[in-house]
Amino acid sequence: MGTAPLVEAVGELSDEQVARGARHLLLPGIGLLGQRRLRAARVCVLGAGGLGAPVLQYLAAAGVGTIGIVDDDEVDLSNLQRQVVHGSSDVGRLKVDSARDAVLELDPSIVVVTHATRLTGENVRELLTDYDVVVDGTDNFPTRYLVSDAAAELGIPVVWGSVLRFDAQVSVFWSAAPGGGVTLRDLFPREPGPDEVPSCAEAGVLGALCGQVGSVMATEVVKLVCGVGEPLLGRVLVLDALRARWSEIPLHPASSHSRPRQHSPSAGRAGAGAPSPRGGARGAAPATAGIPQVTADELAARLTDPDDLVVLVDVREPHEIAAAAIPGSVAVPLASILDGSALRTGPLSGLVGPVVVHCHTGGRSQAAAEVLRAAGVDAANLTGGIVAWSARP
């Protein structure tokens, strides 16, 4: 289902702006009126990093009239592998300054508002309130939840993306969406602990994948502003770049989790690439509804019990499994559990349990167990993952 245009068209386009948007003017649903909406739009991009870089470039090229950039970091040489809005000469500069210059190089008539600041509970609402759409390309979960809660209170849509290694997810969160909204808390009710999800600096990220995801995010902004097409509301796109597969997961409001919660004053910085959330959409089932936990010692006892037919599922990446694995475990890609293919036609098809899922420290496997239990599988999570298993005496 489509939505009404988010922005009213104001003013007329100059001859130069008409020429710049000539290919948009030919598109049904955009046209001259839509291009005027884009010129009137105010879009805030959080993070001038791996995701923010292509988003900024395509929003500028699309003719968005006012672009806010939030980032308190400086350009590092290691950023250039994916953060294409910066160049070698920008190393050491504030990312907001480098990104501003790149935007203005594309279109000098765009108003660029830079916020070289760390998002906190004190400044996030004031910062976001003047914008029509927020694009979340931040790189840590505390900031993501802070932004989602603030935008939910303000009724501002959030175009959200996440990348890690070869995997990515994209969605739109909007508490005030017509017909009922969803927020980040409907996708991930529980904020992961600091040791549950590796960062891009720890796990790596394919640079070109950031461009793929950023382009999708920019497209969602254009659709929302112009009221064209069907936005990613109530849906999560999951990309497995190694298999070149896009999957779609439905997302429904989880009433017990959807109300915004308060956060501590400091929520970390908005910066370079974004870690891929290791959770999953579960329909209407609460993701934290009593997922059984199994300790490493308990699992060891179960694996030696001939009457216990438990299946041990490993959702880690292939290189992690190659480094260390629990004997007898079955490798199942996390993405295939999140999109349901592992249950439909994959290694878990027809399985009802018992299943124990594990990963490195328990965060990804917790999310996988939530999805499996929502599908009727008797699944439990290995607390502490293979780290706890390896630490047994």
C-alpha positions as CSV (number, residue, x, y, z in Angstrom):
1,M,0.0,0.0,0.0
2,G,1.3,3.4,-0.9
3,T,1.3,6.5,1.3
4,A,0.4,10.1,0.6
5,P,3.2,12.5,-0.3
6,L,5.2,13.4,2.8
7,V,6.1,16.9,1.7
8,E,4.0,19.7,0.1
9,A,5.4,21.1,-3.1
10,V,6.3,24.7,-2.6
11,G,7.9,27.2,-5.0
12,E,8.8,26.8,-8.6
13,L,11.9,25.1,-10.0
14,S,14.6,27.2,-11.7
15,D,15.5,26.4,-15.3
16,E,18.7,24.8,-14.0
17,Q,16.8,22.6,-11.4
18,V,14.4,21.5,-14.2
19,A,17.4,20.5,-16.3
20,R,19.0,18.6,-13.4
21,G,15.8,16.7,-12.7
22,A,14.9,16.1,-16.3
23,R,14.9,12.2,-16.0
24,H,12.7,12.4,-12.9
25,L,10.2,14.6,-14.7
26,L,9.5,11.8,-17.1
27,L,8.6,9.3,-14.3
28,P,4.9,8.7,-13.4
29,G,4.4,9.6,-9.8
30,I,7.2,12.0,-9.6
31,G,7.1,14.4,-12.6
32,L,7.4,18.2,-12.0
33,L,5.2,18.1,-8.9
34,G,7.3,15.4,-7.3
35,Q,10.5,17.2,-8.2
36,R,9.1,20.3,-6.4
37,R,8.4,18.1,-3.4
38,L,11.9,16.9,-3.4
39,R,13.2,20.4,-3.6
40,A,11.0,21.4,-0.6
41,A,12.1,18.3,1.5
42,R,14.3,18.4,4.5
43,V,16.1,15.1,5.1
44,C,18.5,14.3,8.0
45,V,21.2,11.7,7.3
46,L,22.7,10.2,10.5
47,G,26.2,9.1,9.8
48,A,28.4,10.2,6.9
49,G,29.9,6.7,6.7
50,G,29.4,3.5,4.7
51,L,25.6,3.9,4.3
52,G,25.4,7.7,4.7
53,A,27.9,8.3,1.8
54,P,25.8,6.8,-1.0
55,V,22.6,8.1,0.5
56,L,24.0,11.6,0.6
57,Q,25.1,11.4,-3.0
58,Y,21.8,10.1,-4.4
59,L,19.7,12.5,-2.3
60,A,21.8,15.4,-3.6
61,A,21.6,14.2,-7.1
62,A,17.8,13.7,-6.7
63,G,17.4,17.4,-5.8
64,V,16.5,17.2,-2.1
65,G,16.5,20.8,-1.1
66,T,17.8,20.6,2.5
67,I,20.1,17.9,3.7
68,G,21.2,17.6,7.3
69,I,24.4,15.6,8.1
70,V,25.1,14.3,11.6
71,D,28.5,12.8,12.4
72,D,31.2,13.7,15.0
73,D,33.9,11.6,13.5
74,E,36.9,12.4,11.3
75,V,37.8,10.7,8.0
76,D,40.3,7.9,8.4
77,L,42.2,6.1,5.6
78,S,40.3,2.9,6.3
79,N,37.0,4.6,5.7
80,L,37.7,5.1,2.0
81,Q,37.1,1.5,1.1
82,R,33.3,2.1,1.4
83,Q,32.6,5.7,2.4
84,V,32.7,7.1,-1.1
85,V,31.6,10.6,-0.3
86,H,35.2,11.2,1.0
87,G,38.5,11.2,-0.8
88,S,42.1,10.8,0.1
89,S,42.6,14.5,0.6
90,D,39.8,14.5,3.2
91,V,41.7,12.2,5.7
92,G,41.8,14.0,9.0
93,R,38.8,16.3,8.2
94,L,35.5,16.2,9.9
95,K,33.2,13.9,8.0
96,V,30.4,16.4,8.0
97,D,32.7,19.0,6.3
98,S,33.9,16.5,3.7
99,A,30.4,15.2,3.0
100,R,29.0,18.8,2.7
101,D,31.6,19.6,0.1
102,A,30.7,16.5,-1.9
103,V,27.0,17.4,-1.8
104,L,27.6,20.9,-2.9
105,E,29.8,19.8,-5.7
106,L,26.8,17.8,-7.0
107,D,24.4,20.7,-6.5
108,P,25.5,24.0,-5.1
109,S,21.9,25.2,-4.6
110,I,21.2,22.5,-1.9
111,V,21.1,23.8,1.7
112,V,23.4,21.6,3.8
113,V,23.1,21.7,7.5
114,T,26.0,20.1,9.4
115,H,25.8,18.7,12.9
116,A,29.3,17.7,14.1
117,T,27.9,16.4,17.3
118,R,27.3,13.2,19.3
119,L,23.7,12.3,19.5
120,T,22.4,12.2,23.1
121,G,19.1,12.0,24.9
122,E,19.4,15.8,25.4
123,N,19.8,16.8,21.8
124,V,18.3,14.1,19.6
125,R,14.7,15.4,19.6
126,E,15.6,19.0,19.0
127,L,18.0,18.0,16.2
128,L,15.4,15.8,14.4
129,T,12.3,17.9,14.8
130,D,12.9,20.2,11.8
131,Y,13.2,17.3,9.3
132,D,10.7,15.5,7.2
133,V,12.6,12.2,7.0
134,V,15.4,10.7,9.0
135,V,17.9,8.3,7.4
136,D,19.7,6.1,10.0
137,G,23.1,5.0,8.9
138,T,24.6,5.0,12.4
139,D,27.0,2.3,13.6
140,N,25.9,1.3,17.0
141,F,22.8,0.0,18.7
142,P,22.4,2.6,21.5
143,T,22.3,5.4,18.9
144,R,19.9,3.4,16.7
145,Y,17.4,2.9,19.6
146,L,17.8,6.5,20.7
147,V,17.0,7.8,17.2
148,S,14.1,5.3,16.7
149,D,12.5,6.3,20.0
150,A,12.9,10.0,19.3
151,A,11.5,9.8,15.8
152,A,8.6,7.7,17.1
153,E,7.7,10.4,19.5
154,L,7.9,13.0,16.8
155,G,6.1,11.0,14.2
156,I,8.9,11.2,11.7
157,P,9.6,8.3,9.4
158,V,13.0,6.6,9.6
159,V,14.7,4.9,6.7
160,W,16.9,2.3,8.3
161,G,19.7,0.2,6.9
162,S,22.4,-2.1,8.3
163,V,25.4,-3.9,6.9
164,L,28.0,-6.3,8.2
165,R,30.4,-8.5,6.3
166,F,28.3,-9.7,3.3
167,D,24.8,-9.3,4.8
168,A,22.4,-6.3,4.9
169,Q,18.9,-5.3,6.0
170,V,16.8,-2.3,5.0
171,S,13.4,-1.2,6.3
172,V,11.3,1.9,7.0
173,F,10.1,2.6,10.6
174,W,7.2,5.1,11.1
175,S,5.1,5.3,14.2
176,A,2.6,7.6,12.6
177,A,2.2,5.7,9.3
178,P,-1.3,5.5,7.9
179,G,-3.0,2.2,9.0
180,G,-0.6,1.7,11.9
181,G,3.2,2.1,12.3
182,V,6.2,0.0,13.2
183,T,9.5,1.0,14.9
184,L,12.9,-0.5,15.5
185,R,11.5,-2.1,18.7
186,D,9.0,-4.1,16.7
187,L,12.0,-5.7,14.9
188,F,14.4,-5.9,17.8
189,P,12.6,-5.4,21.1
190,R,15.7,-6.2,23.1
191,E,18.8,-4.0,22.7
192,P,21.8,-6.3,22.2
193,G,24.6,-6.1,24.7
194,P,28.0,-4.6,23.7
195,D,29.6,-8.0,23.2
196,E,26.8,-9.6,21.3
197,V,27.2,-7.9,17.9
198,P,30.7,-7.3,16.3
199,S,31.3,-3.9,14.7
200,C,32.5,-3.5,11.1
201,A,36.0,-2.8,12.5
202,E,35.9,-6.2,14.2
203,A,34.1,-8.2,11.5
204,G,34.7,-6.3,8.2
205,V,32.2,-5.2,5.6
206,L,32.1,-5.5,1.8
207,G,32.5,-1.9,0.5
208,A,30.2,-2.3,-2.5
209,L,27.4,-3.7,-0.4
210,C,27.2,-0.3,1.3
211,G,26.5,1.2,-2.1
212,Q,23.7,-1.3,-2.8
213,V,22.0,-0.7,0.5
214,G,22.5,3.1,0.5
215,S,20.9,3.3,-3.0
216,V,17.8,1.4,-1.7
217,M,17.6,3.7,1.3
218,A,17.8,6.8,-0.9
219,T,15.0,5.3,-3.1
220,E,12.8,4.9,0.0
221,V,13.3,8.6,0.9
222,V,12.3,9.7,-2.6
223,K,9.2,7.4,-2.5
224,L,8.1,8.8,0.9
225,V,8.6,12.4,-0.1
226,C,6.8,12.0,-3.4
227,G,4.1,9.6,-2.2
228,V,5.0,7.1,-5.0
229,G,5.1,3.3,-4.9
230,E,5.0,1.2,-1.8
231,P,7.5,2.0,0.9
232,L,9.2,-0.6,3.0
233,L,6.8,-0.3,5.9
234,G,6.0,-3.5,7.6
235,R,8.7,-5.3,5.5
236,V,12.4,-5.9,6.0
237,L,14.6,-6.5,3.0
238,V,17.4,-9.0,3.7
239,L,20.4,-9.1,1.3
240,D,22.8,-12.0,1.2
241,A,25.5,-10.6,-1.1
242,L,27.5,-13.8,-1.4
243,R,24.5,-15.6,-2.8
244,A,23.1,-12.5,-4.5
245,R,19.7,-13.0,-2.9
246,W,17.2,-10.5,-1.7
247,S,14.6,-11.9,0.7
248,E,11.6,-10.1,2.4
249,I,10.4,-10.6,5.9
250,P,7.1,-9.3,7.1
251,L,7.2,-7.0,10.2
252,H,4.1,-6.4,12.4
253,P,3.7,-4.2,15.5
254,A,4.5,-5.9,18.7
255,S,2.2,-3.9,21.1
256,S,4.1,-4.8,24.2
257,H,7.4,-3.4,22.8
258,S,6.4,-0.6,20.4
259,R,6.2,2.2,22.9
260,P,9.3,4.3,23.0
261,R,11.6,3.9,26.1
262,Q,13.9,6.3,27.7
263,H,17.6,6.1,27.2
264,S,20.7,7.2,29.0
265,P,22.0,10.7,28.1
266,S,24.9,9.5,26.0
267,A,24.3,7.0,23.2
268,G,27.5,6.9,21.3
269,R,28.4,8.5,18.0
270,A,26.8,8.5,14.6
271,G,29.6,7.5,12.3
272,A,30.9,5.2,9.6
273,G,29.4,1.9,8.5
274,A,26.6,0.1,10.4
275,P,26.7,-3.2,12.1
276,S,24.1,-5.7,10.9
277,P,21.6,-6.3,13.6
278,R,21.6,-10.0,14.5
279,G,18.0,-10.3,15.1
280,G,15.0,-11.1,12.9
281,A,11.4,-10.1,12.1
282,R,9.0,-12.4,13.7
283,G,5.5,-11.4,12.6
284,A,3.4,-10.6,15.6
285,A,5.2,-13.0,18.0
286,P,7.3,-11.2,20.7
287,A,11.0,-11.9,20.0
288,T,11.8,-12.3,23.7
289,A,8.9,-14.5,24.7
290,G,10.7,-17.0,27.0
291,I,13.4,-18.3,24.7
292,P,14.9,-21.3,26.6
293,Q,18.6,-20.9,27.5
294,V,21.0,-23.9,27.6
295,T,24.4,-23.6,29.3
296,A,27.6,-25.1,27.8
297,D,27.7,-27.8,30.5
298,E,24.0,-28.7,29.9
299,L,24.6,-29.0,26.1
300,A,27.6,-31.2,26.7
301,A,25.5,-33.6,28.8
302,R,22.7,-33.6,26.2
303,L,25.1,-34.4,23.4
304,T,26.3,-37.5,25.2
305,D,22.8,-38.7,26.0
306,P,21.7,-41.2,23.3
307,D,18.0,-40.6,24.1
308,D,18.3,-36.9,23.5
309,L,17.9,-36.3,19.8
310,V,18.8,-32.6,20.0
311,V,20.0,-30.9,16.8
312,L,22.8,-28.4,17.2
313,V,22.6,-25.5,14.7
314,D,25.5,-23.2,14.1
315,V,24.5,-19.8,12.6
316,R,28.0,-18.3,12.4
317,E,29.9,-17.3,9.3
318,P,31.9,-19.9,7.4
319,H,35.3,-18.5,8.5
320,E,34.2,-18.6,12.1
321,I,33.1,-22.2,11.8
322,A,36.4,-23.1,10.1
323,A,38.3,-21.7,13.1
324,A,36.4,-23.6,15.7
325,A,33.2,-25.7,15.8
326,I,31.3,-27.9,18.1
327,P,31.4,-31.5,16.9
328,G,28.1,-32.6,15.3
329,S,26.7,-29.1,14.7
330,V,24.9,-28.3,11.5
331,A,25.9,-25.1,9.8
332,V,22.8,-23.0,8.8
333,P,23.3,-19.4,7.5
334,L,21.5,-17.0,9.8
335,A,19.9,-15.2,6.8
336,S,18.2,-18.4,5.7
337,I,16.6,-18.7,9.1
338,L,15.5,-15.1,9.1
339,D,13.9,-15.3,5.7
340,G,12.4,-18.7,6.4
341,S,14.2,-20.6,3.6
342,A,16.0,-22.9,6.0
343,L,12.6,-24.2,7.2
344,R,10.9,-24.3,3.8
345,T,13.5,-26.1,1.7
346,G,16.8,-25.9,3.6
347,P,18.5,-28.2,6.2
348,L,15.8,-27.5,8.8
349,S,12.8,-28.3,6.6
350,G,10.4,-30.6,8.5
351,L,12.2,-30.2,11.7
352,V,10.2,-29.5,14.9
353,G,13.0,-30.0,17.5
354,P,14.5,-30.1,19.9
355,V,17.1,-27.7,18.5
356,V,19.9,-25.7,20.2
357,V,21.2,-22.8,18.2
358,H,24.6,-21.2,18.8
359,C,26.9,-18.5,17.5
360,H,29.9,-16.8,18.9
361,T,28.6,-15.3,22.1
362,G,24.8,-15.9,21.9
363,G,23.3,-12.8,20.3
364,R,22.8,-14.0,16.8
365,S,21.6,-17.4,17.9
366,Q,19.1,-15.8,20.3
367,A,17.6,-14.1,17.3
368,A,17.6,-17.3,15.3
369,A,15.9,-19.2,18.1
370,E,13.2,-16.5,18.3
371,V,12.4,-17.0,14.7
372,L,12.4,-20.8,14.9
373,R,10.1,-20.8,17.9
374,A,7.7,-18.5,16.2
375,A,7.6,-21.0,13.4
376,G,6.8,-23.9,15.8
377,V,10.2,-25.3,16.3
378,D,11.3,-26.3,19.9
379,A,14.4,-24.2,19.8
380,A,16.7,-23.0,22.6
381,N,19.8,-20.8,22.7
382,L,23.3,-21.7,23.8
383,T,24.1,-19.1,26.4
384,G,27.5,-17.6,25.7
385,G,27.9,-19.4,22.4
386,I,31.0,-21.2,21.4
387,V,33.0,-18.9,23.6
388,A,31.3,-20.5,26.6
389,W,31.6,-23.9,25.1
390,S,35.4,-23.5,24.6
391,A,35.8,-22.2,28.2
392,R,34.5,-25.5,29.7
393,P,37.1,-27.3,31.9
